[in-house]
Amino acid sequence: MSVELLTRPARVGPAAIEVVVRRAGTPVGDAAVQVTGDMTHAGMVPVVVTAEHQGDGVYYSEGFAFDMAGDWIITVDVTHSDGQRDQATLALSVSR
């Protein structure tokens, strides 16, 4: 599974996120994908969005937004149709 931030460089404001979900190299099209953004310091409410399947294992959300500049961790939680779960993370710095 891979996570890509489509809005580069990462800046405060709206951002598009794309997640590619594959199992044993095969695209997965029937999973529930949730994307959570947390800053690396305490005191901020996480940003949580659901990514929608676009085809060929690609899940997409443009509803994400970086509220503040600083260091962020993006966590992607995938729940497959058989109940198995996967998780991936992406660390990045967000500027103004």
ABEGO torsion letter per residue (X at the ends): XBBBBABOBBBBEBBBBBBBBBBGGBBBAABBBBBBBBBABBGBBBBBBBBBBAEGGBBBBAABBBABBEBBBBBBBBBBAAGBBBBBBBBBBBBX
